[in-house]
Amino acid sequence: MTLTKQNEPRVALVTGANKGIGREVARQLAVRGFRVVLGARRPEAGRKAAAELASGLDPRGAGGSVEFLEIDVADAASIARAAPQLATLVDHLDVLVNNAGIIEDGKATAPDIDAIAVRRTFETNTLGPLLVTEALLPLLRKAPGGARVVSVSSTCGSLAEMSTYAPAYSISKTALNAVTRQLAAGLRPDRIAVNSMCPGWVRTDMGGPNAPRSVEQGADTIVWLATEAPLSLTGQFLRDRQPIAW
Ligand SMILES: NC(=O)c1ccc[n+]([C@@H]2O[C@H](COP(=O)([O-])OP(=O)(O)OC[C@H]3O[C@@H](n4cnc5c(N)ncnc54)[C@H](OP(=O)(O)O)[C@@H]3O)[C@@H](O)[C@H]2O)c1
């Protein structure tokens, strides 16, 4: 069981956790004894996923729980409702996983760059993590042992490797990495580590059935950053637990 100094379970919020990589991260953190708040924009899907994960936990195991929180990361009003609601459930937040993400232009290639798709994708993939992190700073600052923010990015956003694939999605992840750098530098004095990571190509609704990685493999670096990685590791872009080129 994962305990704080006060002997209470550590608390984690995972956004977009009703399916895919987010759901697996929620499951792994709950199995490790975290009190997991499963964020989802669709209440029915979120409640169902939280109930399924909670019922799969060993009732004899110490700690570990999964609760649902409605949060649409592309909707500032939804974030503004979710933050105080979370504060009624928990008095601090040890881990925030900014996982929710969309890809609209997976079949597009530059120079076919649709500005509307760029704008919409930014709302979810870039501004979402920024606004959610800002809204939850009061709870993150209260984490007794320091807090960890993990933003699920993609190698598609790596400037070093970027070519023409899915421009709106790729550009949104580049900008997400810049959000990570800004927040990591600004929150270092508060003992809040902020990192970006790429899960690899993973079999989910987004990744499709031909992706080589399972959700367990995709979740590994996220869970490691959320639990075992040193708090001094901040402002990095990682894959397979190792820093990669921006
Ligand atoms: N799969 C891959 O190969 C791969 C590779 C690199 C990076 N990633 C990144 O990994 C993360 C998870 O992707 P995935 O493969 O697990 O995708 P997925 O199976 O499509 O799941 C995406 C999740 O994000 C949620 N979501 C989307 N927009 C949201 C919003 N505005 N507010 C709240 N939740 C929202 C979805 O909710 P709904 O069910 O309501 O749509 C769903 O729960 C994403 O950030 C993605 O960019 C994935």
The ligand as a Gaussian input file, in Angstrom:
#p B3LYP/6-31G(d) Opt

LIG

0 1
 N       -2.487000       5.111000     -28.259000
 C       -1.320000       5.558000     -28.689000
 O       -0.653000       4.923000     -29.521000
 C       -0.746000       6.857000     -28.153000
 C        0.546000       7.227000     -28.556000
 C        1.103000       8.404000     -28.059000
 C        0.395000       9.181000     -27.153000
 N       -0.882000       8.799000     -26.801000
 C       -1.594000       9.667000     -25.854000
 O       -2.084000       8.894000     -24.773000
 C       -3.253000       9.513000     -24.219000
 C       -4.347000       8.473000     -24.069000
 O       -4.639000       7.976000     -25.374000
 P       -5.362000       6.567000     -25.650000
 O       -4.577000       5.879000     -26.691000
 O       -5.677000       5.877000     -24.378000
 O       -6.700000       7.122000     -26.363000
 P       -8.230000       6.697000     -26.227000
 O       -8.378000       5.237000     -26.012000
 O       -8.886000       7.347000     -27.416000
 O       -8.690000       7.432000     -24.873000
 C       -8.678000       8.822000     -24.810000
 C       -9.355000       9.238000     -23.516000
 O       -9.338000      10.668000     -23.449000
 C      -10.674000      11.097000     -23.189000
 N      -10.909000      12.447000     -23.647000
 C      -10.816000      12.970000     -24.887000
 N      -11.158000      14.262000     -24.880000
 C      -11.468000      14.575000     -23.591000
 C      -11.894000      15.743000     -22.935000
 N      -12.106000      16.901000     -23.599000
 N      -12.100000      15.700000     -21.601000
 C      -11.915000      14.557000     -20.908000
 N      -11.551000      13.404000     -21.474000
 C      -11.323000      13.421000     -22.801000
 C      -11.553000      10.078000     -23.896000
 O      -12.894000      10.154000     -23.423000
 P      -14.156000       9.669000     -24.312000
 O      -14.279000       8.200000     -24.111000
 O      -15.281000      10.458000     -23.734000
 O      -13.841000      10.027000     -25.745000
 C      -10.835000       8.804000     -23.470000
 O      -11.168000       8.472000     -22.154000
 C       -3.584000      10.675000     -25.147000
 O       -3.129000      11.884000     -24.610000
 C       -2.828000      10.343000     -26.415000
 O       -2.527000      11.481000     -27.189000
 C       -1.463000       7.665000     -27.256000

